[in-house]
Amino acid sequence: MAVVSIPTERFGELPGYEYEPQYVSVGEPEMAYVDLGAGDETFLCLHGEPTWGYLYRKMIPTLSERGRVVIPDFIGFGRSDKFTQLDAYTFEMHYESLSAFVEALGLSDVTLVGQG
């Protein structure tokens, strides 16, 4: 399935979100994420639909004082790659890409922060 990436300059003027994205392969597409802070606690912040990691911009400073903050953009959202065909977006695809993301970053014992 064809995948497109949104040019980074489209995200250049986001108020309160000056965080540089990182990318990890989760199969064919690449998932964008922000990874900030350090400490014993890791906060995994997951967005709902139709939002993306930008949703957590006001929480990042507070959470990063307490530990590591990891915020992925699901495939098709935010800075992550997008499939060009709508039928590619299945529950299974999102489940597998999130599982691959968690495994690639070696995340465990996280505090889950969810929305949506």
C-alpha positions in Angstrom: 0.0 0.0 0.0 1.2 3.5 -0.8 2.4 5.7 2.0 3.0 9.4 2.1 4.9 11.7 4.5 3.8 15.2 5.2 6.6 17.7 4.8 8.1 18.9 8.1 7.7 22.5 7.2 3.9 22.1 7.5 4.4 21.7 11.3 6.8 24.7 11.7 4.5 27.2 13.3 2.7 25.2 16.0 2.3 27.3 19.2 3.5 25.6 22.3 4.8 22.5 20.4 8.5 23.1 19.6 9.4 19.5 20.2 11.5 17.8 17.5 9.9 14.5 16.3 11.7 11.3 16.2 10.7 8.4 13.9 10.5 4.7 14.2 9.6 2.1 11.6 6.5 0.1 12.6 6.3 -1.9 9.4 6.1 0.0 6.1 5.1 3.3 7.6 7.1 5.4 10.1 5.6 6.5 13.3 6.5 10.0 14.6 6.9 10.5 18.3 8.1 12.9 21.0 10.3 11.5 23.8 11.3 13.9 26.6 12.4 13.8 30.1 13.9 11.1 32.2 13.3 9.3 35.4 11.9 6.1 36.9 8.3 6.8 35.6 7.4 6.7 31.9 4.2 8.3 30.7 2.9 6.9 27.5 0.4 9.5 26.1 -2.0 8.1 23.5 -4.3 10.4 21.5 -7.7 9.6 20.2 -9.3 10.3 16.8 -9.0 12.8 15.1 -6.2 14.3 17.2 -2.5 13.7 17.4 0.4 14.3 19.9 -0.1 18.0 19.8 -3.0 17.4 22.2 -0.6 16.9 25.0 1.5 20.1 24.5 0.3 21.7 27.8 0.9 18.5 29.8 4.4 17.8 28.6 6.2 20.3 30.9 4.5 19.0 34.0 4.8 15.3 33.2 8.5 15.7 32.1 9.3 17.1 35.6 8.3 13.7 37.0 9.7 11.3 34.4 10.0 10.3 30.8 7.1 11.4 28.4 6.6 9.4 25.2 3.9 10.6 22.8 3.4 8.8 19.5 1.3 10.0 16.6 -0.6 7.0 15.3 -0.2 6.1 11.7 -2.3 8.5 9.6 -2.2 11.3 12.3 0.1 14.2 12.9 3.6 13.8 11.8 3.4 10.0 11.2 3.2 8.5 7.7 -0.2 8.2 6.1 -1.6 5.4 3.9 -3.2 6.7 0.7 -6.0 4.1 0.8 -8.7 4.4 3.4 -9.1 0.6 3.8 -5.6 0.4 5.2 -6.8 1.9 8.5 -8.0 -1.0 10.4 -8.1 -1.8 14.1 -5.5 -4.5 13.5 -3.2 -2.1 11.7 -3.3 0.4 14.6 -2.9 -2.4 17.2 0.1 -3.9 15.4 1.8 -0.5 14.8 1.3 0.5 18.5 2.7 -2.9 19.6 5.7 -2.5 17.2 6.2 1.1 18.6 6.2 -0.1 22.2 8.6 -2.9 21.4 11.0 -0.8 19.4 11.3 1.7 22.2 11.5 -1.0 24.9 8.7 0.5 26.9 7.4 -1.4 29.9 5.7 -0.6 33.2 4.3 2.7 31.8 1.7 5.0 33.2 -0.8 5.2 30.4 -2.4 8.6 29.7 -5.2 8.3 27.2 -7.7 10.5 25.5 -10.6 9.8 23.2 
